[in-house]
Amino acid sequence: MLQRFFIPTFSSMCPAWVLTCLLSACMVPSTSLAQSWGPRNLAALKLEAQTRADRKLPPVDHVGSEDMRTALSNIQSLNPDEWANAFMAIGDEYVKQADQVLKTEPAIAAQKYKQAWEVYNAARWPTENSDRKKVAYQKALAAFVQYGQLLTPKMEVVRFPFDGKEVVAYLRLPTGVRPAPLLFAISGLDTRKEDMVVTNDLFLKNGVGIFAIDQPGTGQSPFKIDVGSERVFSAALDFLQTRTDVDAKRIVVRGQSWAGYWAAIMGYTEKDRIRGTVVHGVGIHGYFSSQWQDKGLATEEYLFDLLPARAAVYGVQTREEFLAYGPRMSLLTQGFLDKPSAPMLLINGLKDTQQPIDDLFLLMSHGDPKDVWMNPAGGHMGRSSQWSAPQITEKVVLPWVLRKLQIGAKN
């Protein structure tokens, strides 16, 4: 059987939109990762941050231009606590405004709590590796839960036990659909389960619920990444089977960026319990090599602090520890790739500098046939000037998910 390709065509092969790093002036390759890391100075950081906010580009696509401008005006160094404090001050004001109108104008309060979360989320990004970034994350969680309670339909905070610890996730079900099919959404390296809720409204409108969970090593996950960490997602499926309002026989998994790894592995380990899996960002073998990481850590596609973010999910502190940790995670080395799997949709961009495109080709070349959407002009996760993240979700991911869940599109 042939692999199936869905590759967009373009009138001109223009490059992916240009992104530049927001990193510190000095690179510290093998010592503490507590400070900003990389080649960019403060002026470059401010310029790129404002440009991305103005153009609604990740990871600050949810931060308003004026909020970004205000925060940057109060940042005078590359110290991570100073970054966090500048955004937290704006978030605190939004929370104050929300609290004032909570009882009288809940719709306005909801919007203010969401805006608070957006800037708190920027404050803690990409990883909570300083005292004030940790405070910002806690404030982000509090604001987001407040926001979730004011949504229609509401967001439920759910908890389930695993390996003697408690796992926290979110569940949001479409109105009038019971039991509801689900999109099982796993956050990536620097996103969190909150991001998975706010970016998937389109599925709710089509009668698909959202289950959002942090990948190991991030957010509220009590576990770091290691071989076998995918068992927490199996425990999540066990939990969902106890819910009478969820159709546990109609679940599609979606992992974005780093979490594409988990989406791929669940395609093998949970092939009998899921309808399919969207591997949106494909790092499954070459990504873990020291050769790729040596190259990839210098990417200007990432905003800033890439090494600290990648090291944090393993719980390591130095570049050497990080490079030594990854190779055992390879799905090829672990023997998964030729096993039977659930249907898979592989998505990425040919010009991705954060994950090797060769991993997409490797995954599609083994095992059962896969559907593939590869953007020749795209960078990470297939994004380009012609294909934004929302467009890829709407035109590529949503139709595929609805087909696997046997639902007709309503949008």
JODA-V26466 format. One record per residue. RES is the residue in one small letter. SS is DSSP state (h for helix, s for strand, l for the rest). OMEGA is omega as a letter, one per 40 degrees, with the letter a starting at -180 (NA if undefined). BURIAL is + if it has 24 or more other C-alpha atoms within 12 Angstrom, else -. Layout:
RES:SS:OMEGA:BURIAL
RES:SS:OMEGA:BURIAL
This chain:
m:l:a:-
l:l:i:-
q:l:i:-
r:s:a:-
f:s:i:-
f:l:a:-
i:l:a:-
p:l:i:+
t:l:a:-
f:l:i:-
s:l:i:-
s:l:a:-
m:l:i:-
c:l:a:-
p:l:i:-
a:l:a:+
w:l:a:+
v:l:i:+
l:l:i:+
t:l:a:+
c:l:i:+
l:l:a:+
l:l:a:+
s:l:a:+
a:l:a:-
c:l:i:-
m:l:i:+
v:l:a:-
p:l:a:+
s:l:i:-
t:l:a:-
s:l:i:-
l:l:a:+
a:l:a:+
q:l:i:+
s:l:a:+
w:l:i:+
g:l:a:+
p:l:a:+
r:l:i:+
n:l:a:+
l:h:a:+
a:h:i:-
a:h:i:+
l:h:a:+
k:h:a:+
l:h:a:+
e:h:i:+
a:h:a:+
q:h:i:+
t:h:a:+
r:h:i:+
a:h:i:+
d:h:a:-
r:h:i:-
k:l:a:-
l:l:i:+
p:l:e:+
p:l:a:+
v:l:a:+
d:l:i:+
h:l:a:+
v:l:i:+
g:l:a:+
s:h:a:-
e:h:i:-
d:h:i:+
m:h:a:+
r:h:i:+
t:h:a:+
a:h:a:+
l:h:i:+
s:h:a:-
n:l:i:-
i:l:a:+
q:l:i:-
s:l:i:+
l:l:i:+
n:l:a:+
p:h:i:+
d:h:i:+
e:h:i:+
w:h:a:+
a:h:a:+
n:h:a:+
a:h:i:+
f:h:a:+
m:h:i:+
a:h:i:+
i:h:i:+
g:h:i:+
d:h:i:+
e:h:i:-
y:h:i:+
v:h:i:+
k:h:i:-
q:h:i:+
a:h:a:+
d:h:a:+
q:h:a:-
v:h:a:-
l:l:a:-
k:l:a:-
t:l:a:-
e:l:a:-
p:h:i:-
a:h:i:-
i:h:i:-
a:h:i:+
a:h:a:+
q:h:i:+
k:h:i:+
y:h:i:+
k:h:i:+
q:h:i:+
a:h:i:+
w:h:a:+
e:h:a:+
v:h:i:+
y:h:i:+
n:h:i:+
a:h:a:+
a:h:a:+
r:h:a:+
w:l:e:+
p:l:i:+
t:l:a:+
e:l:a:+
n:l:i:+
s:l:a:+
d:h:a:-
r:h:i:+
k:h:i:+
k:h:i:+
v:h:i:+
a:h:a:+
y:h:i:+
q:h:i:+
k:h:i:+
a:h:i:+
l:h:a:+
a:h:a:+
a:h:a:+
f:h:i:+
v:h:i:+
q:h:i:+
y:h:a:+
g:h:i:+
q:h:a:+
l:h:i:+
l:l:i:+
t:l:e:-
p:l:a:-
k:l:i:+
m:l:i:+
e:s:i:+
v:s:a:+
v:s:a:-
r:s:i:-
f:s:a:+
p:s:i:-
f:s:i:-
d:l:i:-
g:l:i:-
k:s:a:-
e:s:i:-
v:s:a:+
v:s:i:+
a:s:i:+
y:s:i:+
l:s:i:+
r:s:a:+
l:l:a:+
p:l:i:+
t:l:i:-
g:l:i:-
v:l:i:-
r:l:e:-
p:l:a:+
a:s:i:+
p:s:a:+
l:s:i:+
l:s:a:+
f:s:a:+
a:s:a:+
i:s:a:+
s:l:a:+
g:l:a:+
l:l:a:+
d:l:i:+
t:l:i:+
r:l:a:+
k:h:i:+
e:h:i:+
d:h:a:+
m:h:i:+
v:h:a:+
v:h:a:+
t:l:a:+
n:l:i:+
d:h:a:+
l:h:i:+
f:h:i:+
l:h:a:+
k:h:i:+
n:l:i:+
g:l:a:+
v:s:i:+
g:s:i:+
i:s:i:+
f:s:a:+
a:s:a:+
i:s:i:+
d:l:i:+
q:l:i:+
p:l:i:+
g:l:a:+
t:l:i:+
g:l:a:+
q:l:i:+
s:l:i:+
p:l:a:+
f:l:i:+
k:l:i:+
i:l:i:+
d:l:i:-
v:l:a:-
g:l:a:-
s:l:i:+
e:l:i:+
r:h:i:+
v:h:i:+
f:h:i:+
s:h:i:+
a:h:i:+
a:h:i:+
l:h:i:+
d:h:i:-
f:h:a:+
l:h:i:+
q:l:i:+
t:l:a:-
r:l:i:-
t:l:i:-
d:l:i:-
v:s:i:+
d:s:a:+
a:s:i:+
k:s:i:+
r:s:i:+
i:s:i:+
v:s:a:+
v:s:i:+
r:s:i:+
g:s:a:+
q:s:a:+
s:h:a:+
w:h:a:+
a:h:i:+
g:h:i:+
y:h:a:+
w:h:i:+
a:h:i:+
a:h:a:+
i:h:i:+
m:h:i:+
g:h:i:+
y:h:a:+
t:h:a:+
e:l:a:+
k:l:a:+
d:l:a:-
r:l:i:+
i:l:a:+
r:l:a:+
g:s:a:+
t:s:i:+
v:s:a:+
v:s:a:+
h:s:a:+
g:l:a:+
v:l:i:+
g:l:a:+
i:l:i:+
h:l:a:+
g:h:i:+
y:h:a:+
f:h:a:+
s:l:i:+
s:h:i:-
q:h:i:-
w:h:a:+
q:h:i:+
d:h:i:-
k:h:a:-
g:h:a:+
l:l:i:+
a:l:a:+
t:l:i:+
e:l:i:+
e:l:a:+
y:l:a:+
l:l:i:+
f:l:i:+
d:l:a:+
l:h:i:+
l:h:i:+
p:h:i:+
a:h:a:+
r:h:i:+
a:h:a:+
a:h:a:+
v:h:i:+
y:h:a:+
g:l:i:+
v:l:a:+
q:l:a:+
t:l:i:+
r:h:a:+
e:h:i:-
e:h:a:+
f:h:a:+
l:h:a:+
a:h:a:-
y:h:a:+
g:h:a:+
p:h:a:+
r:h:a:+
m:h:a:+
s:l:i:+
l:l:i:+
l:l:i:+
t:l:a:-
q:l:i:-
g:l:a:-
f:l:a:+
l:l:a:+
d:l:i:-
k:l:i:-
p:l:a:-
s:l:i:+
a:l:i:+
p:l:a:+
m:s:i:+
l:s:a:+
l:s:a:+
i:s:i:+
n:s:i:+
g:s:a:+
l:l:a:+
k:l:i:+
d:l:i:+
t:l:i:+
q:l:i:+
q:l:a:+
p:l:i:+
i:h:i:+
d:h:i:+
d:h:i:+
l:h:a:+
f:h:i:+
l:h:a:+
l:h:a:+
m:h:a:+
s:l:a:-
h:l:i:+
g:l:a:+
d:l:i:+
p:l:i:+
k:l:i:+
d:s:a:+
v:s:i:+
w:s:a:+
m:s:a:+
n:s:a:+
p:l:i:+
a:l:a:+
g:l:i:+
g:l:a:+
h:h:a:+
m:h:i:+
g:h:a:+
r:l:i:+
s:l:i:+
s:l:i:+
q:l:a:+
w:l:i:+
s:l:i:+
a:h:i:+
p:h:i:+
q:h:i:-
i:h:i:+
t:h:a:+
e:h:a:+
k:h:a:-
v:h:a:+
v:h:a:+
l:h:a:+
p:h:a:+
w:h:i:+
v:h:a:+
l:h:i:+
r:h:a:-
k:h:i:+
l:h:i:+
q:l:i:-
i:l:i:+
g:l:a:-
a:l:a:-
k:l:a:-
n:l:NA:-
